[in-house]
Amino acid sequence: MEHALARRALLAGTAAAGAGMVWGGRGKAVAGGWRGPVKQAAVATEAARLDHVLIQLRRDFHRHPEAPGQEQRTAAVVARELRAAGLDVATGVGGHGVVGVLRGSRPGRTVAYRADMDAVPPQDIVGGGPAPAHLCGHDVHTAVGIGVARVLARLRQQLSGTVVFLFQPAEETLSGARALIDSGVLERECVEEIHALHCGPFPVGQFAVTPGYGMPGQDKAEVTLCGPDALDAARRLAVDIGALATVAPPRTPADLERIIAAAQMPDGPLARFVAVRASAQEAKVSVSYRCWPQERYAEVRESIRRMAKAYAGAGVRFPTGPFPAMVCPERDARLLARHLRRTAGRDKVIELRAAFPPFSGEDFALFLDRIPGTYTFLGVHAPGTPITASYPHYPDFSPDERAIGVGVRAMAGWIAERTHRARDLPGGPN
């Protein structure tokens, strides 16, 4: 945490120090402030030319889902598209990760955009599945990321700064972000902030921003019991630990609708929660749980230890430390909300007031622990379809493909604004 705070302060100070000058066409410093950023009208014009192409690209990814860590084909297509757009491309980064670097014609800041590429493994599909499938929208995310790269590449002569596109593997296993970070790409490219979109169960065309909130982390425990009644004891203990939950997994579409509504309530049931899965197998209880806020992990760990003590000889093990929650910086999210209201329409932006969804994690958390940024839900719920058609990991997940163009227009404009701006940084001048 100290490292993250120190890095943010350094970046803010560096940007503020350079805010008083602008570079002319031949690289000479001149007074008076930066030229204007890429115009949203230009972004919309270029994006419109790509709508059909990106939908076809998303369908291609959808037909060829690849499990976490096995994204060879997807990565090859991404690299091909980025190279065709004129980006500098590196492959095999942190596994099958692809990094594309787009340098604008004018000096500015360096901003990253992340898109995840992997499909949902069978065991993580609601109700199970026979094979990996794109039921979390990563095919949409990848198409949007390529679209943003292509739009900004076409507008390179108007673009300030540098955009670093991170196409990430293995998000579903919460391992791909760590691999990209460990590759040193953030330091190598001097990335100052990072942004991402994720499909969400909101009307197509709508965005849900997350100021001060995000998605929960995760912790795991194993309790081993002994004695002749160990199996029965494990079953009883699993029930006891499961009772720690304050929110239950959704079982019906109505449950999903209630969760979506609760995420928009500042003092609702998701403001503080514990979601628990505890199962007994032979003489062992396996526990996986998520909390909000993440400080509650210490409380839940102590409760599990206390419950286990009631069984003679029980052993409790926490294999690792809790995976961190993804907490979106409040100021950054509000800046994005202001941008989206201005460019997409005031009625197209809602704010989430709680962690959402309560049963999923996101390794984008590791990026936000290092540098500022935003993580925003892109509405993909088509009119007249059941809520499960837009809720990730459900077997009938089928996002409205019009959302791809919506996401490209929004993120291309936002990224162009962020590479241009030397102000509005966390800790910097307003």
C-alpha positions, 0 to 999 in steps of 0.5 A: 500500500505504501508503494502504491501511495508513493507511486501515485504521489510521484506521478501526480507531482510529475504531471503537475510540474509539466502542466505549464508548457506545451510542445509545438509541432517540432518538439519545442516547448511553448507557453500557454497550455496543451492543444485540445484533445481528440474531438469526440465527434472525430472518435464517433466518425471513426468508430462508426466505420468499425461497428460491423467489423468489430461485431464480426470479430467478437463473433469469431472470438465467441466461436473459439473460446479459450480457457484461462492460460490457453489464449493462443489463438485469441492472442494471435488475432489481437496481435494481428489486428494491432499490427495492422493498425500500426501499433508496436506489438509484443506477444507472450507477455505474462503468458499469452498477453499482448501489449500494443503501444500507440504513440500519438503525434503530440507529447502527453501522458501515458495511459493504459487500457486493459481488456481480458481475453479468456473464456469462462472455464466449465466449473465456473459456469452457473450450473456447470458446462461441458467446455470453456465458453465466452459467458463473461463478455471477454470476447466483447471486451477484446473487441472493444479494446481492438476498436479503441486501438484502431480508432485512436490509431486513425486519429494519431495525428490529433492524439497526445501522449501514449496509449498502452493496450494490455490484452490480458490472459487468465482473468478468470483464475485471477492470475493474468494481471499479476503475470502482466505486472511481473513482466514489468510492462507498467514500469517499462512503458511508464504507465501513469493510469489504467482503465477498463470496461466490463459487461454488466446487466444494465440496459445497452447504452448505459454505463455504471461507474463505481466511485469508491467501490468495485468488486470484492476480493476472495479468501479461502480456508480449509478445516480438517477434522479427525475421529470416527465421526469426522465426516458428520462433523465436517458436514455440521461445521460446513453448515455453521460456517455457511451461516456466516453469509449475509447475502445468498447466491441468486437462485432466480431472475428476481434474485438477480434483479434485487442484487442489481438494485441493491448495488445502487443503494448507499446503505443497502444489503451490499454496503457490508456483506459476507458471501460464503461457500462451504462444502464438506468432503470426507473429513475436510471443509473447504471454504471460499468467501468474499467480503466487503469491505475487505477489512472484514476478512480478519473478522471472518477468519477469526469466526472460522477458527472459533467454530473449528475449536468446537471440534477436538483435533480440528486443524484450520489452514488459510492457504494464502492471504486474501486476494485484494478487493478492487476499489476504484478511486472515487475521484477518477470514477467521478471524472469519468462519469462527468465525461460520459454524461457530457459525451453519451448523455446524462441519462446514460450514467448511473453510480454503483454505491456498493461492491458488485457483484458480490460473488465475483472477483476481478484481478484488475484490483492488482493494477489499481493497487499500483496506479490510479484508474477506472473500472466501469460496467458497460450495459449489455442487456438487450430490451425484452431479454431475461436478466440472465442474458446479460448477467455474466457466467449464466449459460444463456449470457448473450450480450447486445452487440450494439454495446461494442460500438458504445464502449469503443466511442466512450473509451476512445474519447476518455483515453484520448482525454486522459493522455492529453490532460496534465490536470485532474490527476489524483492529488493534483490540481482541479 
